[in-house]
């Protein structure tokens, strides 16, 4: 009876368990601010890679020797990788909010030219108390939003949805435009960047001279290139799922690859949304046709779709305002919503990793 009384509505979690999650999320968000949003996400990749590897090992050991499930792997992917320590909705989102705050409060910390400092997700803020506090608050907010989305049964990837919503909330809180004004013919027009045009903007209340349009990845925004890397990454994610049964191993590898981008290696593509949706497309195809070739082709289509949706959403939500709103998160939300709609409509027999 006491346990029922302490159950939190909507969040669908016991009060004490949620308190533990929330307190840890505060620290996780501060951690993301301390080391930077992108480095925090790279840690997500390493933890997920390890967790998925252990889970595969556990499955093989159980099949060979009858060791009960849970004796080897400890849910590392969900509890840590996507949980309160390195979960993107907590650590990465905390880092993103910290950069948005610093872009307004401490513009002198950023470069004199280039993209708005509020978009600098590689910057580690160290031990600056107020910036870490912002990261902590948004880490806690991420835990709340995600649990509410789970409790309400949102038919999408709730972590990706939380990453998007948290970034938009940061724009409102720190006085950045929600979308911003297009410098070209439309929000989708990246030609002002290609011509090297600049503008004076006051995003975050600070006047800066910056590129008139700021594509998310200057090396990965042309439709043809995005399509090709989508096809390639989708096939790789699908093949990994086909051989291991893991939706997230390819995602982990993609996230780890961003270490090179963070270290300054030019033109490293961002592909975690592509490999994850490639694995999802493979699962959908496997449940309907079963042919390995068809599975890889479906993975390629889903990967390309996710890549293109990431580019479409970056042109709308990222390029014209002064903070980071994550295109991969937006792409994952849209593709998983599509999967859910097709599943509920009876068009496909599985919802991939959504578990609907």
Secondary structure, 3 states (H helix, E strand, C coil): CHHHHCEECCCCEEHHHHHHHHHHHHHHHHHHHHHCHHHHHHHHHHHHHHHHHHHHHHHHHHHHHCCCCCCCCCCHHHHHHCCCCCCHHHHHHHHHHHHHHHHHHCHHHCCCCCCCHHHCCCCCCCCCHHHHHHHHHHHHHHHHHHHHHHHCCCCCCHHHHHHHHHHHHHHHHCCCCCCCCCCCCCCCCCHHHHCCCEEEECHHHCCEEEECCCCCCCCCCCHHHHHHHHHHHHHHHHHHHHHHCCCCHHHHHHHHHHHHHHCCCCCCCCCHHHHHHHHHHHHHHHCCCCCHHHHHHHHHHHHHHHHHHHHHHHHHHHCCCCCCCCHHHHHHHHHHHHHHHHHHCCCCCCCHHHCC
